[in-house]
């Protein structure tokens, strides 16, 4: 070899790629890829990626970041094929989405995309996503293991981890404006603050399952986090850690899983998804308060069977009476556990309003139900508390409605104590 021969440095192997219709529309993605991957990444169009996946060099890929925008939805079939191919080749897929409909994201996540990041990219989020998929790559496989040459044993999905056995309390408004969300938010807050100065209060979470018009985040002035959508899109891989990460804390006492930022179809979740969410919540909290959608869906029965008590909110009017009657007929026809129902009358008449009390009595008798909980009209402070994003205990601690919810919280605590006594 000539003494003046130069050793050429080996090129950096390509272990990641961006795939997009036009990467110039995602400037921040280019910058973040250079920061995270250095020179170890490349860029492909949708058409180029299809060809590259068939080449041996693609076996070196650790992950691809598929960047899609509204215009990319016209090539959804191509993108879906890329996600499926990447999954088959064990290449992790990170979706970078800009103005894309929730249904498209849901479909791609179901096909096997490992993570989702909104665009413009939050600071440091691409690096965090890469770390998450690397952690998954080195985690023990949960798919299938070979026990004997001719016997395959399927490993069951990871079970929820936690030492709690939570009480599940759904709140369901049987008509619009019955105060279900107000009731759910304030009951959760009272339970979370029921501890004494010497003892820590119970762990409480509030879950907003109204995927279209859920307003728990508004009532508590909390942000709607993008990872809520990612969690709900792939519940099968959810564990206690990802469940807790999707929540936000209110005043460091109450854990809240808000509704997603975008409006989503209620049937996006199926029975197995809801079962897993409830099991995970129960194992991590003492009390699980659920703000239900007013619409009955295929998993309403799942919640009803899993809960301890099911609060049905009504008003003293004809629409509530008719809806309650139809609801009870459904319960009877489907042989559902009606004994769990607790009808709660919002804006109940005052104790001096004898005419109103007679109306309540006639309503209960005609429907053949017991209205066990009568919540007084809290007046304007209720609206003001909701608009300001604070519970009644903070905004109006002497409000009559707040006092009634506080009394109910004490009764619920007794239910928890009695349940523990029976288990022991």
C-alpha positions in Angstrom: 0.0 0.0 0.0 1.3 3.5 -0.8 2.6 5.4 2.1 0.5 8.4 1.3 -2.7 6.4 0.9 -5.6 7.9 2.9 -8.0 5.8 5.0 -11.5 6.7 4.0 -13.9 6.9 7.0 -16.8 4.5 6.7 -20.1 6.2 6.1 -22.5 6.4 8.9 -25.1 3.7 8.6 -28.7 4.8 8.0 -30.8 3.6 10.9 -33.7 6.0 10.6 -35.7 7.7 7.9 -38.3 10.3 7.4 -41.1 9.4 5.0 -43.3 12.1 3.7 -45.0 13.6 0.6 -42.6 16.6 0.9 -40.3 16.8 3.9 -39.8 20.6 3.3 -43.3 21.0 4.8 -41.8 19.7 8.1 -38.8 21.9 8.8 -38.9 21.2 12.5 -38.8 17.5 11.9 -35.6 17.9 9.9 -33.9 19.9 12.7 -35.0 17.4 15.4 -33.8 14.4 13.3 -30.4 16.0 12.9 -30.3 16.6 16.7 -31.3 13.1 17.7 -29.8 11.0 14.9 -26.8 13.1 13.6 -25.9 11.8 10.1 -27.6 8.4 10.7 -30.8 9.2 8.9 -32.2 9.7 5.5 -35.3 11.0 3.7 -37.8 9.2 1.5 -41.0 10.0 -0.3 -43.9 7.6 0.0 -43.0 6.0 -3.4 -39.3 5.7 -2.6 -40.1 4.1 0.8 -42.1 1.3 -0.9 -39.0 0.4 -3.0 -36.5 0.9 -0.2 -38.4 -1.5 2.1 -37.7 -4.3 -0.4 -33.9 -3.7 -0.3 -31.5 -5.4 2.2 -30.4 -2.0 3.5 -33.8 -1.5 5.1 -33.1 -4.3 7.6 -30.8 -1.8 9.4 -33.6 0.6 10.1 -34.4 1.2 13.7 -37.4 3.4 13.1 -39.1 5.6 10.4 -40.9 8.9 11.1 -43.9 9.1 8.7 -44.9 12.8 8.4 -48.4 13.3 7.2 -50.6 16.4 6.7 -54.1 17.0 5.4 -53.1 16.6 1.8 -51.5 13.2 2.6 -54.9 11.7 3.4 -55.4 11.2 -0.3 -52.6 8.6 -0.2 -53.9 6.9 2.9 -53.8 3.4 1.3 -50.1 3.9 0.5 -49.3 5.1 4.0 -51.2 2.3 5.6 -49.3 -0.2 3.5 -46.0 1.4 4.6 -47.0 1.1 8.3 -48.0 -2.6 7.8 -44.7 -3.4 6.0 -42.7 -1.6 8.6 -44.4 -3.7 11.3 -43.7 -6.9 9.5 -40.0 -5.9 9.2 -39.9 -5.0 12.9 -39.2 -1.3 12.1 -40.9 1.0 14.6 -43.1 3.8 13.1 -43.5 7.2 14.6 -46.4 9.3 13.1 -45.8 13.0 12.8 -49.2 14.5 12.1 -50.2 18.0 11.0 -53.9 18.8 10.6 -54.9 15.1 10.2 -58.3 13.8 11.1 -58.5 11.6 14.3 -60.0 8.7 12.3 -56.9 8.6 10.0 -54.6 8.6 13.0 -56.7 5.9 14.7 -56.5 3.7 11.6 -52.7 4.0 11.3 -52.1 3.4 15.0 -54.2 0.3 14.8 -52.1 -1.0 11.9 -49.0 -0.9 14.1 -47.6 2.6 14.4 -45.7 2.7 17.7 -46.1 6.4 18.6 -47.7 9.7 17.6 -46.4 13.3 17.7 -48.4 16.4 16.7 -46.8 18.9 14.4 -45.4 21.5 15.2 -43.2 19.3 17.3 -43.2 20.0 21.0 -39.8 20.7 22.4 -37.9 17.4 22.9 -40.8 15.2 22.0 -39.1 13.4 19.1 -36.2 12.5 21.3 -38.6 11.2 23.9 -40.5 9.2 21.3 -37.3 7.6 20.1 -36.3 6.7 23.7 -39.8 5.1 24.2 -39.5 2.9 21.1 -36.0 1.9 22.0 -37.2 0.9 25.4 -39.9 -1.2 23.8 -37.3 -2.8 21.5 -35.3 -4.0 24.5 -38.3 -5.1 26.5 -39.2 -8.8 26.8 -41.5 -9.9 24.0 -45.2 -10.3 24.9 -46.3 -12.0 21.7 -45.6 -15.7 21.7 -42.9 -18.1 23.1 -42.0 -21.6 22.1 -42.3 -24.1 25.0 -41.8 -27.3 23.0 -41.0 -27.9 19.3 -44.6 -28.5 18.6 -46.3 -26.5 21.3 -46.8 -22.7 21.1 -48.0 -20.9 24.2 -49.5 -17.4 23.8 -48.4 -15.0 26.5 -51.4 -13.0 27.9 -51.3 -9.2 27.8 -49.6 -7.6 30.7 -52.0 -7.3 33.6 -52.6 -4.0 35.4 -50.2 -3.4 38.1 -51.1 -1.8 41.4 -52.1 -2.6 45.0 -55.4 -0.8 45.0 -59.0 -2.2 44.6 -60.8 0.9 43.6 -64.5 1.7 43.8 -65.9 2.6 40.4 -68.6 5.3 40.3 -69.9 6.3 36.9 -72.1 9.5 36.5 -74.6 9.4 33.6 -76.8 12.3 32.6 -80.1 11.0 31.3 -80.8 14.3 29.6 -78.8 17.4 28.6 -78.1 19.9 31.4 -78.7 17.6 34.3 -75.4 18.6 35.9 -73.6 15.2 35.5 -70.2 16.8 34.9 -70.6 19.3 37.7 -71.5 16.4 40.0 -68.6 14.1 38.8 -66.0 16.8 39.2 -67.1 17.9 42.6 -67.6 14.4 44.0 -64.1 13.5 42.8 -62.6 16.6 44.4 -64.4 16.0 47.7 -63.1 12.4 47.9 -59.6 13.5 47.0 -59.7 16.0 49.9 -61.3 13.7 52.5 -58.0 12.9 54.3 -57.1 14.5 57.6 -54.0 16.5 58.3 -52.4 13.4 59.9 -53.4 11.0 57.1 -53.1 11.2 53.4 -56.4 11.2 51.6 -57.5 8.4 49.2 -56.2 8.2 45.7 -58.9 9.4 43.3 -59.0 9.6 39.5 -61.6 11.2 37.3 -62.0 9.8 33.8 -63.9 11.7 31.1 -65.3 9.0 28.7 -67.4 11.5 26.7 -65.0 11.4 23.7 -67.0 14.0 21.8 -68.2 16.7 24.2 -66.4 15.9 27.4 -65.8 19.0 29.5 -64.1 17.9 32.6 -61.0 19.6 31.5 -62.9 22.9 31.2 -64.5 22.5 34.6 -61.0 22.2 36.2 -59.1 24.4 33.7 -56.8 21.6 32.6 -55.1 21.1 29.3 -56.2 18.3 26.9 -53.0 16.3 26.3 -52.2 14.7 22.9 -51.1 11.4 24.5 -54.7 10.8 25.6 -55.5 10.1 22.0 -52.5 7.9 21.6 -53.5 6.0 24.7 -57.1 5.4 23.6 -56.0 4.5 20.1 -53.9 1.5 21.3 -55.4 0.4 24.6 -54.1 -3.2 24.1 -50.5 -2.1 24.8 -51.5 0.2 27.7 -49.9 -0.5 31.1 -50.1 1.4 34.4 -47.1 3.6 33.5 -48.6 4.8 30.2 -52.0 5.2 31.9 -50.6 7.4 34.6 -48.5 9.4 32.1 -51.7 10.3 30.1 -53.3 11.9 33.2 -52.9 15.4 34.5 -53.0 16.4 38.1 -55.3 19.0 39.6 -53.8 20.7 42.7 -51.5 17.6 43.2 -54.5 15.7 44.6 -56.8 14.6 41.8 -55.7 12.6 38.8 -57.7 13.4 35.7 -57.9 11.6 32.3 -59.4 14.3 30.1 -61.4 13.8 26.9 -59.2 13.9 23.8 -58.5 17.3 22.1 -60.3 16.2 18.9 -63.9 14.9 18.7 -63.8 11.1 18.3 -66.4 8.5 17.6 -67.8 6.8 20.7 -67.4 3.4 19.2 -63.6 4.0 18.9 -63.4 2.1 22.2 -64.7 -1.4 22.4 -65.7 -3.6 25.3 -62.1 -5.0 25.8 -60.7 -1.5 25.7 -63.0 -0.2 28.4 -62.4 -3.4 30.5 -58.7 -2.8 30.4 -59.0 0.9 31.3 -61.3 0.2 34.2 -59.0 -2.6 35.5 -56.0 -0.4 35.3 -57.7 2.5 37.0 -59.0 0.2 39.8 -55.5 -1.2 40.5 -54.0 2.3 40.9 -56.7 4.2 42.7 -59.1 4.0 45.7 -61.9 5.7 43.8 -62.6 5.9 40.0 -65.1 8.6 39.0 -66.3 8.3 35.4 -68.1 11.1 33.5 -70.2 9.0 31.0 -71.5 10.2 27.6 -75.2 10.7 27.6 -75.5 8.4 24.6 -75.7 4.7 25.3 -72.9 2.8 23.5 -71.8 -0.8 23.2 -69.5 -0.5 26.3 -72.1 1.2 28.6 -73.1 -2.3 29.8 -69.4 -3.1 30.5 -69.2 0.0 32.8 -72.4 -0.9 34.5 -71.3 -4.4 35.3 -67.9 -3.3 36.5 -69.1 -0.4 38.8 -70.2 -0.4 42.4 -72.8 2.3 42.0 -74.2 3.9 38.9 -75.5 7.5 39.3 -78.2 8.5 36.9 -78.7 12.2 36.8 -82.2 13.6 36.1 -84.2 16.9 36.3 -87.7 17.4 37.5 -89.2 17.6 34.0 -90.9 15.5 31.4 -87.9 14.8 29.2 -86.0 13.3 32.2 -89.0 11.3 33.2 -89.4 9.8 29.7 -85.7 9.1 29.4 -85.6 7.4 32.8 -88.5 5.3 31.9 -86.9 4.1 28.6 -83.6 3.5 30.5 -85.4 1.3 33.0 -87.1 -0.6 30.3 -83.8 -1.3 28.7 -82.3 -2.5 32.0 -85.2 -4.9 32.4 -85.1 -6.2 28.8 -81.3 -6.8 28.9 -81.4 -8.2 32.5 -78.8 -5.6 33.6 -78.1 -5.0 37.3 -80.6 -2.3 38.1 -79.9 -2.6 41.8 -76.7 -0.6 41.1 -78.6 2.4 39.9 -78.9 5.5 42.1 -81.1 8.2 40.7 -79.9 11.7 41.5 -82.3 14.6 41.1 -80.6 17.8 40.2 -82.1 21.2 41.2 -84.4 19.5 43.7 -87.1 21.6 45.4 -86.4 23.2 48.8 -87.8 21.5 51.9 -90.4 24.3 52.1 -91.6 23.7 48.6 -94.4 21.2 49.3 -95.8 21.4 45.8 -92.3 20.6 44.4 -91.9 17.7 46.8 -95.2 16.2 45.7 -94.1 16.4 42.1 -90.9 14.5 43.0 -93.0 11.9 44.8 -95.4 11.4 41.9 -92.5 11.2 39.4 -90.8 8.4 41.5 -94.1 6.5 41.9 -95.0 6.7 38.2 -91.5 5.5 37.1 -91.4 2.9 39.9 -88.0 4.1 41.0 -86.4 5.5 44.2 -84.9 9.0 43.9 -82.4 8.5 46.7 -80.3 11.6 46.1 -81.8 15.1 45.8 -79.3 17.8 45.0 -80.3 21.4 45.7 -80.1 24.2 43.2 -76.7 25.8 43.7 -77.6 28.9 41.7 -75.2 31.2 39.9 -72.1 30.1 41.8 -72.3 26.7 40.0 -71.9 28.4 36.6 -69.2 30.8 37.9 -67.2 27.9 39.3 -67.4 26.0 36.0 -66.4 29.1 34.0 -63.5 29.7 36.3 -62.3 26.1 36.3 -62.4 25.5 40.0 -64.4 23.0 42.2 -67.2 24.4 44.5 -65.2 23.6 47.6 -62.8 26.4 46.5 -65.2 28.7 44.7 -68.2 28.5 47.0 -67.5 26.3 50.0 -70.8 27.1 51.8 -73.0 26.5 48.7 -75.9 24.1 49.4 -75.0 21.8 46.5 -71.4 21.6 47.7 -72.6 20.6 51.2 -74.8 17.8 49.7 -72.0 16.4 47.6 -69.7 16.6 50.6 -72.2 14.5 52.6 -72.4 12.0 49.7 -68.6 11.8 49.7 -68.7 10.8 53.3 -71.2 8.0 52.5 -69.0 6.8 49.6 -66.0 6.6 52.0 -68.1 4.4 54.3 -68.9 2.2 51.3 -65.1 1.8 50.7 -64.5 0.9 54.4 -67.3 -1.7 54.4 -66.0 -3.3 51.3 -62.5 -3.6 52.8 -64.0 -5.1 56.0 -65.8 -7.7 53.9 -62.7 -8.6 52.0 -60.7 -9.0 55.2 
